[in-house]
């Protein structure tokens, strides 16, 4: 029964995505207004969130019983992602809404965190190494989030796996600007690699390490070009 509900939900999301694509063609402004309203409404809830290990350790047996706040936040983030895919020219405005949303919300449930990572991937080309305005998502803040406790160092393998891929892709797109700080990036992740890890339990699985080595290789190439 839970699986059937989940499949029906996925079918609904596919249908909604097709409708949003049509709306984007007809009236981009309408979608942007909907994004603004959605991000504002999602934060107007007093539901209790799971925190810390409780949030990151939620397994498949609890997937169907997400806290209401987590469901709303994940739906809002998914909506932002769909709009961003269809309104490429307006992703700068989308980034501002995302920045404001992340500034208000403490997203710790695994579903929310995966949705955030997908948005990081979508807006990666727009990230800036330094803030030029109060609403800009800073590149270094995104990197720290990806290699932090809700990313590479998460106890949830879904988050750790996806964050290694997203981190690689974000860094690849900013190799030139990050090249002077390549050692900072290396020091941030070297404890997770088999060559440097003092604690064997801290070493990432091979596929995730491969993502990190590819990321560091791209940085090394950019550094040589500098």
Secondary structure, DSSP 8 states (H G I E B T S, - for coil): -HHHHHHHHHHHHHHHHHHHHHHHHH-HHHHHHHHHHHHHHHT--------HHHHHT--GGGGGG--HHHHHHHHHHHHHHHHHHH-GGGHHHHHHHHHHHHHH----SHHHHHHHHHHHHHHGGG-BSS-SSTT--BHHHHHHHHTSTTTTT-SSHHHHHHHHHHHHHHHHHTHHHHGGGHHHHHHHHGGGSTTT-SSGGG---HHHHHHHHHHHHHHHHHHHH-
